[in-house]
Amino acid sequence: MAIANQIDADSTDNAQNITLEINGKSTELRLKPWVSLLDCLRERLDLTGTKKGCDHGQCGACTVICDDKRILSCLTLAVMHDGAKITTIEGLSNGEELHPLQQAFIDHDAFQCGYCTPGQICSAVGMFKEGKARNRLDVKELMSGNLCRCGANTNIIDAIMEVKERIDNE
């Protein structure tokens, strides 16, 4: 009994204070250093739009945008991003107005089960910011880290291409 109490006290002492700007809102947190960004978002902040898929960085379901770059939130610790700007799927819309990519996914029926959709959309938004995608083949390659197990990948790429072409013509 005394050993269990000592372990709990040590665990509490290891907690760190961090501040994250999540979806435009500054959020102060006290977290143990081994809490993943994904678990922080889902379990501490109730932002459940970001999905826990494989929990090994292989499916992309947990993709979020961190300081304008897409990252796999299951493979990174929240304390490593102290001071960072994090955007989740919940932060892409402007109130009731969907992000153009969210609307394009609806228009192209780009989801079936929908489980991978938040990660796909965040990854595509991050890909646009990277500015590396020039054509459909580039988009397919740059989105290859996000897996769709339902077979909607063609529709996903169609939705992304529609928004990419709009961005390119602006």
N, C-alpha and C positions, 0 to 999 in steps of 0.2 A: 504494500500500500504506500509506504513512504517513497519507494522508487518511482511509482507511477506519478505521484505528486511532483517529484523532482523533475521528471521528464516534461510534464505539462508546464512547469514554471520556466524551464529552459526554452521550450518552444515559444512561449509568450515573449520571452526576452529577445528572441531572434526576429520578431516582427519589425518591419521597417515602414516608415511613413513615406508615401509617394504622392505625387499629384499628376493626374492624367487629364488632358482635355479630351473628353469623349463626346463626339457628336456636337462639338461647339460649347460644351459645358465643362467648366473646371470641376474636377472631382478629387477630393483628398481621400486617400485610403491608407489603412494600416494593414499590411499583408506580410505573411511569412514569405521568405525569399524564394521558396520553391513553388509558389502558386503560379501556374501558367496564365498568360494573358487571357486565353480562352476561358479558363475556370473563373478568373476574376470577372470577366464580362458576364458570363452566364450565371454564376452562383452568387457573386457579391453584388452585382449591379442589375440583375434580372434582365439583361439584354440577351434574350434567348434567340434572337434572329440569327446570330452566328451559331452554326451547327457544329456539334462534336461528331465527326465521322469516324475516321480510323484512329485518331489520336496519335498518329505516327508521321504526319506530314505527307501522306501519300495520296490523299483524296482531294484536298483543297476545300473541303466544306467549311473549314474554319477561317478562311481568308478574310482579313480586314485590311484597311488602309491605315498605315502608320507613317506620319510625316510624308504623305503623298506617295508612299511606296506600298505595294501589296506584300503582306507577310502572312505566314501561317501562324495563327495565334496559339495553336497547340504546341508549337515547337519553341516558344519563347517565353521567358519569365516576365511577369508584369513589372517587377522591380527594375528590370533592365531598360524600361521605357519611361522612367520618371521624367516628367516634363514634356512627353511626346503628345502629338495630336493624333488621336485614334478616331477613325470613322468606321462605323459598322453599318450594316444594311439599314438599321433604323435611322441613321443619320443622313442618308442620301436624299430622301424626299425633302421637299420644302413645304412643310405642313401637309395639307391634303394633296398638293401637287407632286406627283411621282417624278423621280429622276427620269430623264429620257430613256435610259436603259431599262429601268423597271417597266415603263410603258411599252417599250419595244419587246420585252420578254412576253408581255401579255398579248400584244398584237401578233406575234409570231408563234404563239403557243409553245414557247421555248422551255417549258417545264412540264414534267409529268407528275412524278411524286413530289417535286418541289424541294426535296431535301438539299440538293446541291445548289439551288438557285441563289441564295444569299452570297455564298462563296463565289459563284460564277460571276454575279453582278459586281461584287467588290473587286474581283480580280480584273474584270474588263475595265472598270473605271480606273484602276491602277495602271493597267496596260496603256490606256489612252494617255495618262499623264507621263508615262515613260517615253511615248512618241516613237516607239520602235516598229510598230505594225504598219506596214505599207500596203498589204494586200491580204486576200482571204487566206492564203497559205501561211503568211506571217501570223495572222490572228489564230489560226488553228494551232500552230507551233507554240505561240506564246501563251495560249490557254490550255496547253496539254497537261499542266499540273492540276487542273480541275476536272475531276471525273464525273461524268453523268452515266449512271448505270441503267437508266431507263431508255436510252436511245434517242433522247431529244437533242443530241449534240448538233445535228444539222440545223435545227431551228434556233439553237443557242447562237451558233455562228451567224445565221441570218440576222438575228436581232442585233448582234454586236456590229455586223457590217452596216446595217441601216444607220445606226447611231454614228459609227465611224465616218461614213460618207457625209452625214450632216455636219459633223465637226470639221471634216476636211474642206467642205464648201463654205464654211463661215469666214 
